[in-house]
């Protein structure tokens, strides 16, 4: 019996050390010109070494086998598994993409597709964890997003929606309040007036000005004023992407007063960081703190729906949003989010009714028109979707999202037969979105997708790097880092295959 046959026999019997010895002897004996046979023997020994846990040996043997035939699928699959187990995730992703290309679109392998998606997410998460350790902290309010984005965040709290919609203070009212501050001598009274001035500035979307007053209120005010001012500062830090300062301010506020808005924001940060258990605990505390206020109970329900969505629990999200609307019927973003959830549950007519209600309640928010357009687009109602994107642009010409969705709409208008004119128009819309809001990470991500579609992987990676740079959360950074790694692996795979 040949050494190769003895190796196969030992492998089937579970005698892996003996099998490795036999395959090694077979490799020593096989003539140099018998490359195909040598390739199979190397892959067989790699299979044995995989059983023995010798992952580096697996990589070495499969790499030698692939030097004979770079499309040898068994060796690629085995090496990809070994790379992943060794933590060389980018190399594993590259091998799976080569396999995906070999299989072709007509014969997709669900296991390979799942491995690619898993590795993109894992690479992104790993890189984001490292990035967040070295990312500069204490940026304070240097990187506040566009005022419209900040306003939309505040609208996720129903009492803030009411305050913003009640009307902004005039310059004369600001002057009168500022003059009143100058006449005060008592420190606590000054703190209360600074808090009032901060709220007035916030509701006119002058967030940097608001922060100055909130900082003074946090120093001078009585305990309730300090608690409120610290919560306001924590919110601004959160919007600026300064998680460290946000936690410090929100935590200091919580030490002074157990307030539902503060607890909700800390819960959202915990959920964003993947600590859902901590988020749930904080929401329970928020619910207790909100017991005397229908608006605050509605806010708890709304933000609980976000937790359900993270857990992919659509029914739980629907129930939480309906509870929020039972408490606060004109809660605009709850109507919008319920519409999105109902659409995902394939209740299209109900979803469109909720989105229409959101547009009626808070027409000043471009996001509600934009989401309505996205749902209509998904439902293949293209002309109606485009009208809603136009409404979003009219609501806030400085909002990049409807421009991005119009670009996506053009790219998806004729799958497989996208014309050069439509493609150029889509690219121009993505460029316009970046120009309007250079801090919008989604604009860079969409432009990256556009370049990827063109096969320009280097430009796509550059745009994903910019998206990472402007990402407000670790979760978003992980998504863009994963996609950037995917572009790099795709480029490497294409070069290996000569395509």
C-alpha positions as CSV (number, residue, x, y, z in Angstrom):
1,X,0.0,0.0,0.0
2,X,1.3,3.4,-0.9
3,X,2.2,6.1,1.7
4,X,-0.6,8.2,0.4
5,X,-3.1,5.3,0.9
6,X,-1.7,4.6,4.3
7,X,-2.2,8.3,5.2
8,X,-5.8,8.3,4.1
9,X,-6.4,5.1,6.0
10,X,-4.9,6.5,9.2
11,X,-6.9,9.7,8.8
12,X,-10.2,7.8,8.5
13,X,-9.2,5.8,11.6
14,X,-8.5,9.0,13.6
15,X,-4.8,8.4,13.8
16,X,-3.8,11.9,12.8
17,X,-0.2,11.8,13.9
18,X,0.4,8.6,11.8
19,X,-1.5,10.1,8.9
20,X,0.7,13.2,8.9
21,X,3.8,11.0,8.9
22,X,2.5,9.0,5.9
23,X,1.5,12.1,3.9
24,X,4.9,13.7,4.6
25,X,6.7,10.5,3.3
26,X,4.5,10.5,0.2
27,X,5.5,14.2,-0.5
28,X,9.2,13.2,-0.2
29,X,8.7,10.3,-2.7
30,X,6.5,12.0,-5.3
31,X,8.4,13.1,-8.5
32,X,8.9,16.8,-8.8
33,X,7.1,17.0,-12.2
34,X,3.8,15.5,-10.7
35,X,2.5,18.9,-9.5
36,X,-1.2,18.0,-9.5
37,X,-0.5,14.9,-7.3
38,X,1.7,17.0,-5.0
39,X,-1.0,19.6,-4.7
40,X,-3.5,17.0,-3.5
41,X,-1.0,15.5,-1.0
42,X,-0.3,18.9,0.5
43,X,-4.0,19.6,1.0
44,X,-4.4,16.1,2.6
45,X,-1.6,16.8,5.0
46,X,-3.2,20.2,5.7
47,X,-6.4,18.4,6.6
48,X,-4.5,16.3,9.1
49,X,-2.7,19.3,10.6
50,X,-6.1,21.0,11.0
51,X,-7.2,18.1,13.1
52,X,-4.0,18.3,15.1
53,X,-4.5,22.0,15.7
54,X,-1.3,23.0,13.7
55,X,-2.9,26.0,12.1
56,X,0.4,27.5,10.8
57,X,1.2,24.1,9.2
58,X,-2.3,24.3,7.5
59,X,-1.5,27.7,6.1
60,X,1.9,26.6,4.8
61,X,0.6,23.4,3.2
62,X,-2.4,25.0,1.6
63,X,-0.3,27.9,0.3
64,X,2.0,25.5,-1.4
65,X,-0.9,23.7,-2.9
66,X,-2.4,27.0,-4.2
67,X,1.0,27.9,-5.8
68,X,0.2,25.0,-8.2
69,X,-3.5,26.0,-8.7
70,X,-4.7,29.3,-7.2
71,X,-8.3,28.2,-7.8
72,X,-8.0,25.0,-5.8
73,X,-11.2,25.4,-3.8
74,X,-10.6,22.8,-1.0
75,X,-7.3,24.4,-0.2
76,X,-8.7,27.9,-0.2
77,X,-11.5,26.9,2.1
78,X,-9.1,25.1,4.5
79,X,-6.7,28.0,4.5
80,X,-9.5,30.5,5.1
81,X,-10.6,28.6,8.2
82,X,-7.0,28.5,9.5
83,X,-6.5,32.2,8.9
84,X,-9.7,33.0,10.8
85,X,-8.7,30.8,13.7
86,X,-5.2,32.4,13.8
87,X,-6.9,35.9,13.9
88,X,-5.6,36.8,10.4
89,X,-9.1,38.0,9.5
90,X,-8.2,40.0,6.4
91,X,-6.4,37.0,4.9
92,X,-9.4,34.8,5.6
93,X,-11.8,37.3,4.0
94,X,-9.6,37.5,0.9
95,X,-9.6,33.7,0.5
96,X,-13.4,33.6,0.9
97,X,-13.8,36.3,-1.8
98,X,-11.6,34.2,-4.2
99,X,-13.9,31.3,-3.5
100,X,-16.9,33.5,-4.1
101,X,-15.5,34.6,-7.5
102,X,-14.7,31.0,-8.5
103,X,-18.2,29.9,-7.7
104,X,-19.7,32.8,-9.7
105,X,-23.1,34.5,-9.2
106,X,-25.0,31.5,-10.7
107,X,-23.8,29.0,-8.0
108,X,-23.6,31.0,-4.7
109,X,-22.5,29.1,-1.6
110,X,-24.6,30.2,1.4
111,X,-21.8,29.1,3.8
112,X,-19.2,31.2,2.0
113,X,-21.5,34.2,1.8
114,X,-22.2,33.9,5.5
115,X,-18.5,33.7,6.2
116,X,-17.8,36.8,4.2
117,X,-20.5,38.8,6.1
118,X,-19.3,37.4,9.4
119,X,-15.7,38.4,8.7
120,X,-16.6,41.9,7.5
121,X,-18.4,42.5,10.8
122,X,-15.6,40.9,12.9
123,X,-12.8,42.8,11.2
124,X,-14.8,46.0,11.6
125,X,-15.5,45.4,15.3
126,X,-11.9,44.4,16.0
127,X,-10.4,47.5,14.3
128,X,-13.0,49.8,15.9
129,X,-12.1,48.6,19.3
130,X,-8.4,49.4,18.6
131,X,-9.3,52.8,17.1
132,X,-11.5,53.8,20.1
133,X,-8.6,53.1,22.5
134,X,-6.3,55.6,20.6
135,X,-8.9,58.1,19.4
136,X,-8.4,61.5,21.0
137,X,-10.7,62.0,23.9
138,X,-11.9,65.3,25.5
139,X,-12.7,66.9,22.1
140,X,-15.5,68.7,24.0
141,X,-17.7,70.6,21.5
142,X,-15.2,71.0,18.6
143,X,-17.1,68.6,16.4
144,X,-20.8,69.3,16.8
145,X,-22.8,68.0,13.8
146,X,-25.0,70.3,11.7
147,X,-27.7,72.1,13.7
148,X,-30.4,70.2,11.9
149,X,-29.0,66.9,13.0
150,X,-28.8,68.0,16.6
151,X,-32.4,69.2,16.5
152,X,-33.5,65.8,15.3
153,X,-31.8,64.1,18.2
154,X,-33.6,66.4,20.6
155,X,-36.9,65.5,18.9
156,X,-36.5,61.9,20.2
157,X,-37.7,63.4,23.5
158,X,-41.3,64.6,23.3
159,X,-40.9,67.5,25.7
160,X,-38.0,68.8,23.6
161,X,-40.2,68.5,20.5
162,X,-42.8,70.7,22.2
163,X,-40.2,73.2,23.3
164,X,-38.6,73.5,19.9
165,X,-42.0,73.9,18.2
166,X,-43.2,76.5,20.6
167,X,-41.0,79.1,18.8
168,X,-37.5,80.4,19.1
169,X,-36.6,83.4,21.1
170,X,-36.1,86.7,19.3
171,X,-32.8,88.7,19.5
172,X,-34.7,91.2,21.6
173,X,-35.7,88.5,24.1
174,X,-32.1,87.3,24.2
175,X,-31.0,90.9,24.9
176,X,-33.5,91.3,27.7
177,X,-32.5,88.0,29.3
178,X,-28.8,88.9,29.0
179,X,-29.5,92.3,30.6
180,X,-31.4,90.6,33.4
181,X,-28.4,88.4,34.0
182,X,-26.1,91.4,34.4
183,X,-28.3,92.8,37.1
184,X,-28.2,89.7,39.3
185,X,-25.7,89.4,42.2
186,X,-26.8,86.1,43.7
187,X,-24.8,83.2,42.4
188,X,-27.7,80.7,42.3
189,X,-30.0,83.2,40.6
190,X,-27.3,83.8,38.0
191,X,-27.1,80.0,37.5
192,X,-30.8,79.8,36.9
193,X,-30.6,82.7,34.4
194,X,-27.7,81.0,32.6
195,X,-29.8,77.9,32.3
196,X,-32.6,79.9,30.8
197,X,-30.3,81.6,28.3
198,X,-28.8,78.2,27.4
199,X,-32.3,76.8,26.6
200,X,-33.1,79.9,24.5
201,X,-29.9,79.5,22.5
202,X,-30.5,75.8,22.1
203,X,-34.0,76.3,20.7
204,X,-32.6,78.7,18.1
205,X,-30.0,76.1,17.1
206,X,-27.1,78.1,18.5
207,X,-25.5,75.1,20.3
208,X,-22.1,76.5,21.0
209,X,-23.6,79.6,22.6
210,X,-25.9,77.3,24.6
211,X,-23.0,75.3,25.9
212,X,-21.3,78.5,27.4
213,X,-24.5,79.2,29.4
214,X,-24.9,75.6,30.5
215,X,-21.3,75.5,31.7
216,X,-21.9,78.6,33.9
217,X,-25.2,77.2,35.2
218,X,-23.5,74.0,36.2
219,X,-21.0,76.0,38.2
220,X,-23.3,78.6,39.8
221,X,-26.8,77.1,40.1
222,X,-28.6,75.5,42.9
223,X,-28.7,71.7,42.9
224,X,-31.6,71.2,40.5
225,X,-30.2,73.8,38.1
226,X,-26.8,72.2,38.2
227,X,-28.3,68.8,37.5
228,X,-30.3,70.1,34.5
229,X,-27.3,72.0,33.2
230,X,-25.0,69.0,33.4
231,X,-27.6,66.9,31.6
232,X,-27.7,69.5,28.8
233,X,-23.9,69.6,28.6
234,X,-23.8,65.8,28.5
235,X,-26.2,65.8,25.6
236,X,-24.1,68.3,23.6
237,X,-20.9,66.2,24.3
238,X,-22.8,63.1,23.1
239,X,-23.8,64.9,19.9
240,X,-20.2,66.0,19.4
241,X,-19.0,62.4,19.6
242,X,-17.2,63.0,22.9
243,X,-18.4,59.9,24.8
244,X,-16.0,60.4,27.7
245,X,-17.2,63.9,28.5
246,X,-20.8,62.9,27.9
247,X,-20.6,60.1,30.4
248,X,-18.9,62.4,32.9
249,X,-21.5,65.1,32.6
250,X,-24.5,62.8,32.5
251,X,-23.1,60.8,35.5
252,X,-22.5,64.0,37.5
253,X,-26.1,65.1,36.7
254,X,-27.4,61.7,37.8
255,X,-25.6,62.0,41.1
256,X,-27.5,65.2,41.8
257,X,-30.9,64.0,40.5
258,X,-32.4,60.7,39.2
259,X,-33.9,62.2,36.1
260,X,-35.5,60.2,33.2
261,X,-33.9,62.1,30.3
262,X,-30.4,61.6,31.8
263,X,-31.0,57.9,32.4
264,X,-32.4,57.5,28.9
265,X,-29.3,59.0,27.3
266,X,-27.0,56.9,29.4
267,X,-29.0,53.8,28.4
268,X,-28.7,54.7,24.7
269,X,-24.9,55.0,25.1
270,X,-24.8,51.6,26.8
271,X,-26.8,50.0,24.1
272,X,-24.7,51.7,21.4
273,X,-21.6,50.1,23.1
274,X,-23.3,46.7,23.0
275,X,-24.1,46.5,26.7
276,X,-27.8,45.8,26.3
277,X,-28.2,44.5,29.8
278,X,-26.9,47.8,31.2
279,X,-29.2,49.7,28.8
280,X,-32.2,47.7,30.0
281,X,-31.4,48.4,33.7
282,X,-31.1,52.1,33.0
283,X,-34.4,52.2,31.2
284,X,-36.1,50.5,34.1
285,X,-34.7,53.3,36.4
286,X,-35.8,55.9,33.8
287,X,-39.4,54.5,33.9
288,X,-39.5,54.8,37.7
289,X,-38.2,58.4,37.5
290,X,-40.7,59.3,34.8
291,X,-43.7,58.0,36.8
292,X,-45.3,61.4,37.2
293,X,-45.0,62.6,33.6
294,X,-46.8,61.1,30.6
295,X,-44.3,62.8,28.2
296,X,-41.3,61.3,30.0
297,X,-42.9,57.8,30.1
298,X,-43.5,58.2,26.4
299,X,-39.8,59.0,25.9
300,X,-38.9,55.9,27.8
301,X,-41.1,53.8,25.6
302,X,-39.6,55.4,22.4
303,X,-36.1,54.7,23.5
304,X,-37.0,51.2,24.6
305,X,-38.1,50.6,21.0
306,X,-34.6,51.3,19.9
307,X,-33.3,48.6,22.2
308,X,-35.8,46.2,20.7
309,X,-34.6,47.1,17.2
310,X,-31.0,46.4,18.2
311,X,-32.2,42.9,19.3
312,X,-34.1,42.5,16.0
313,X,-37.4,42.3,18.0
314,X,-39.8,44.0,15.7
315,X,-42.9,43.1,17.7
316,X,-41.3,44.5,20.8
317,X,-40.4,47.7,19.0
318,X,-43.9,48.0,17.6
319,X,-45.5,47.6,21.1
320,X,-43.1,50.1,22.7
321,X,-43.8,52.7,20.0
322,X,-47.5,52.3,20.2
323,X,-47.2,52.7,24.0
324,X,-45.3,55.9,23.4
325,X,-48.0,57.3,21.1
326,X,-50.7,56.3,23.5
327,X,-49.0,58.6,26.1
328,X,-48.0,61.3,23.6
329,X,-50.2,61.2,20.5
330,X,-48.3,63.9,18.6
331,X,-44.8,62.4,19.2
332,X,-43.5,62.9,15.6
333,X,-40.5,60.6,15.6
334,X,-42.4,57.9,17.3
335,X,-44.9,58.0,14.3
336,X,-41.9,57.9,12.0
337,X,-40.2,55.0,13.7
338,X,-43.4,53.1,14.0
339,X,-43.9,53.5,10.2
340,X,-40.4,52.1,9.6
341,X,-41.1,49.1,11.9
342,X,-44.5,48.4,10.4
343,X,-42.9,48.4,6.9
344,X,-40.3,45.9,8.0
345,X,-43.2,43.8,9.3
346,X,-44.7,44.0,5.8
347,X,-47.7,46.1,6.9
348,X,-47.2,48.6,4.1
349,X,-50.5,50.6,4.3
350,X,-50.2,51.0,8.0
351,X,-46.6,52.0,7.7
352,X,-47.3,54.7,5.1
353,X,-50.1,56.1,7.3
354,X,-47.8,56.5,10.2
355,X,-45.1,58.1,8.1
356,X,-47.7,60.5,6.6
357,X,-48.7,61.4,10.2
358,X,-45.1,62.1,11.1
359,X,-44.8,64.5,8.2
360,X,-47.9,66.3,9.4
361,X,-46.8,66.6,13.0
362,X,-43.1,67.6,12.4
363,X,-42.9,68.8,8.8
364,X,-39.8,70.9,9.7
365,X,-37.7,67.7,10.1
366,X,-36.2,66.5,6.8
367,X,-35.7,63.1,8.3
368,X,-39.4,62.3,8.4
369,X,-39.8,63.1,4.7
370,X,-36.6,61.2,3.9
371,X,-37.6,58.0,5.7
372,X,-41.0,58.2,4.0
373,X,-39.2,58.4,0.7
374,X,-37.0,55.4,1.6
375,X,-40.1,53.3,2.3
376,X,-41.8,54.4,-0.9
377,X,-38.6,53.6,-2.8
378,X,-38.4,50.1,-1.3
379,X,-42.0,49.7,-2.3
380,X,-41.0,50.5,-5.9
381,X,-43.1,53.8,-5.8
382,X,-40.2,55.8,-7.4
383,X,-42.0,59.0,-8.4
384,X,-43.6,59.4,-5.0
385,X,-40.3,58.7,-3.3
386,X,-38.6,61.4,-5.3
387,X,-41.3,63.9,-4.3
388,X,-40.7,63.1,-0.6
389,X,-36.9,63.5,-1.1
390,X,-37.8,66.9,-2.6
391,X,-39.9,67.7,0.5
392,X,-36.9,66.8,2.7
393,X,-34.6,69.1,0.8
394,X,-37.2,71.9,1.1
395,X,-37.4,71.3,4.9
396,X,-33.7,71.7,5.3
397,X,-31.4,72.4,2.2
398,X,-28.4,71.7,4.5
399,X,-29.5,68.1,5.1
400,X,-27.4,65.6,3.1
401,X,-29.6,62.5,3.5
402,X,-32.2,63.2,0.7
403,X,-29.4,63.9,-1.7
404,X,-27.8,60.6,-0.8
405,X,-31.1,58.7,-1.3
406,X,-31.7,60.4,-4.6
407,X,-28.2,59.1,-5.7
408,X,-29.0,55.6,-4.5
409,X,-32.3,55.8,-6.4
410,X,-30.5,56.6,-9.6
411,X,-28.0,53.8,-9.1
412,X,-30.8,51.3,-8.4
413,X,-33.1,52.5,-11.2
414,X,-32.0,49.9,-13.7
415,X,-30.1,47.0,-12.0
416,X,-27.6,45.5,-14.3
417,X,-28.1,48.1,-17.0
418,X,-27.2,51.4,-15.2
419,X,-26.6,54.1,-17.8
420,X,-23.6,56.4,-17.8
421,X,-25.8,59.5,-17.4
422,X,-27.6,58.0,-14.3
423,X,-24.2,56.9,-12.9
424,X,-22.7,60.4,-13.4
425,X,-25.8,62.0,-11.8
426,X,-25.6,59.8,-8.8
427,X,-21.9,60.6,-8.3
428,X,-22.7,64.3,-8.6
429,X,-25.4,64.0,-5.9
430,X,-23.0,62.2,-3.5
431,X,-20.4,65.0,-4.2
432,X,-23.0,67.6,-3.4
433,X,-23.9,65.9,-0.2
434,X,-20.3,65.9,1.0
435,X,-20.1,69.6,0.0
436,X,-23.2,70.5,2.0
437,X,-22.2,68.6,5.0
438,X,-18.5,67.6,5.2
439,X,-19.1,66.0,8.6
440,X,-21.7,63.5,7.3
441,X,-20.1,60.1,7.5
442,X,-23.0,58.6,5.4
443,X,-22.0,60.9,2.5
444,X,-18.5,59.5,2.4
445,X,-19.9,55.9,2.8
446,X,-22.2,56.4,-0.2
447,X,-19.4,57.9,-2.2
448,X,-17.3,54.8,-1.3
449,X,-20.1,52.5,-2.5
450,X,-20.2,54.5,-5.8
451,X,-16.5,54.1,-6.4
452,X,-16.8,50.4,-5.5
453,X,-19.4,50.0,-8.2
454,X,-17.0,51.6,-10.6
455,X,-14.3,49.1,-9.6
456,X,-12.1,51.9,-8.2
457,X,-11.2,50.1,-4.9
458,X,-8.5,52.6,-3.9
459,X,-11.0,55.5,-4.0
460,X,-13.6,53.5,-2.2
461,X,-11.1,52.7,0.6
462,X,-10.2,56.4,0.9
463,X,-13.9,57.4,1.2
464,X,-14.5,54.7,3.9
465,X,-11.5,56.0,5.8
466,X,-13.2,59.5,5.8
467,X,-16.4,57.9,6.9
468,X,-14.5,56.3,9.9
469,X,-12.9,59.7,10.6
470,X,-16.3,61.3,11.0
471,X,-18.1,58.4,12.6
472,X,-19.9,59.5,15.8
473,X,-20.1,56.0,17.4
474,X,-17.9,53.0,17.7
475,X,-20.7,50.9,16.0
476,X,-20.7,53.1,12.9
477,X,-16.9,53.1,12.8
478,X,-17.0,49.3,12.9
479,X,-19.3,49.2,9.9
480,X,-17.1,51.4,7.8
481,X,-13.9,49.8,8.9
482,X,-15.3,46.4,7.9
483,X,-16.4,47.7,4.5
484,X,-12.9,49.3,4.0
485,X,-11.3,45.9,4.8
486,X,-13.8,44.2,2.3
487,X,-12.7,46.6,-0.4
488,X,-9.0,45.8,0.3
489,X,-9.6,42.1,0.3
490,X,-11.7,42.4,-2.9
491,X,-8.9,44.3,-4.6
492,X,-6.3,41.7,-3.5
493,X,-8.5,38.8,-4.6
494,X,-9.0,40.4,-8.0
495,X,-5.2,40.8,-8.4
496,X,-4.6,37.2,-7.5
497,X,-7.1,35.9,-10.0
498,X,-5.9,38.4,-12.7
499,X,-9.4,39.9,-13.1
